[in-house]
Amino acid sequence: MAPPAILDISTVDLTHILADKAKIRTILPQRFEMEQIDAIVVCNREVGLVIGYKDVSADEFWAKGHMPGMPIFPGVLICESAAQICSFHALTETVIGGDFVAFGGMENVRFRAMVKPGDRLVMVAKAGKINRRQMNYAVQGFVGKTLVFHGDIIGLAVNRTTAEITA
């Protein structure tokens, strides 16, 4: 059974962009094929909420081979998209003990519908328990009003060395 929606997705103004790709790049280290968020439209510390989206396109690295003739956005990349919006929130709105959020795990993940090129995948994340070392978020993904994904994302606060930052 699907969980109740964190919020009514139809109430979200997706045109009010708080952070575009250029701004996201100043916060998150992922580059090239691993950049899985196009915009952040809500980022609120008081309520622990972050909303962002990815516009899925047919020219992405996975589209030709997953699956030939019927491209489906891979579930592992949906999870990565979810982790990236959570990391953005943790790094910009929360006091954490590090300068990077590592993927610590996932729980209760379910995929409920396919995400295909041409879709806008909107991710909604609600912060749960957060401390200086670990962050927990409930995340839901929508295409239109359809819940396509949900799960719990765990992030770990880490420090990168100078060499890792400049590499």
N, C-alpha and C positions, 0 to 999 in steps of 0.2 A: 504494500500500500504506500502510495506517495505521501510525503509529509505535507502539512499545510504550507502554503507559500509564505516566505518570510515577509513579503509585502505584495501588494497588487501591482504587478509589473506595468499595467496600463497607466499608472499614475506617475511613472518616471519620465522625465523630459530628457530624451536621449540627444537632443540638440544642444543642451547646455553643457558643453565640454569643459571640465575643470583641468584636465591634463590630456594633451594630445600625445602622439608618439614621441615628439621631441622632448616634452616634459617627462614622460614616462622613462625615457632613456637616461635622464639625470638621476633617477631613483633606482631603477632596476638594471642589473648588469647584462641581461640576455640580449643577444644580438642576432641579426640575420634570421635564419629559419626558426630560431627559438623565441623570437618576439611574438607572443601570442595574445597581446592586448593592443587594441588600436586607440582606445580612449577610456578615460575615467570620467564618469558623469556625477557621481556622488562619492564623497569621502568625508565621513563624519565621526569624530572621536567620541562625542557625547553619547551617541546611540550605538557606536561600534558598527557602523554600516559602510560598506563600499560597494559601488556598482560600476561595472565597466563592460566594454563589449569588444568583440572581435568580428570583423567582417570577413567571412570565409570566402576565399576566391578559388577559382579553378586553376590558377597558375602556381599554386603552392607546391612545395617539394613532394608532398605525399599524394597529391591528387591523381597522378598518372598510375600509381601502383596500388592505391587503396580505395576502392577496388576498381580494376579496369572495367570501363563501361558504366560504372555506377560509383563515382567517387563519394566516399563517406569520410567526414572529418574523424580521424582516429580518436578513440576514447582516451588514450594516453595524453594526447594534446589537449583534449577538453580538460583533463585533470591539471595539466600544466597551466592552462589559461586560468583556471580557478586558483591555483597556487600563486600565480603572478598578481592577481588583484588583491589577494590576501597579503602578500608581501608588500605591495604598494601601501596598503593601509597601515600595516605594522611599522613600516619605516617612516611614514609621513605623519601619522596620527597617534602613535603609541610610543611610550618609552620602552625601548628594548636594550638589552645588554650586548650590542654588537652592531656591525655596520652592514650586515647581510643576513637574509633569511634563507636558510637551507630547507629543502623539502624534507620534513621529518616523518611523514606518513599520511595515510588516508584510511578512513573507516567509513563503513556504511555507504559505499559508492554504488550508485545504480544509474544505468543509462536507460531512458524511457522512450526515446525517439532518435532517429538519425538526424545528423547535422550535415548539410551538403553545401557545396559551393553556391554562392548567392545568398546564403542565410546570414543573418546577423545573430550571433550568439551573445546574449546578454547574461552576464554573471552577476549574481547578487550574493554578497557574503555578509554574515553577521558574526561579529566577534563573540567568542565565548570566553573561556578562561585564558587570560594573558598575563604573563609575568616576564621578567627580564630574560628568561631562557627559552620559553616556549609559548607559542601562540596556537589557539584552537579556533577554527571558524566553521560554521555551518554554511555551506555554499549550495546555491541552486542556479542552474542554467536554463535559459528560456530562448526559444525561437518564436517570435511573436508572443502569444499568450500560452504557448505549449511548454510545459516543463519537460526538458529533454535530459536533464542530469541533476543529481543531487548527491551530496556526500559531506563528510567532515574532513577538513584539511588541517594537518598539523605542521607547523613551521618551527624551526629551531634557530635561535639567534646565534650567530657566529661572527668572529672577526676575521677578516681577510688580512694576509700579510701584505706589506708594501709590494713585494714581487708579484703577488697574485693580482693586486689592483692594477698594476701597470702592464701586465701581460696582455 
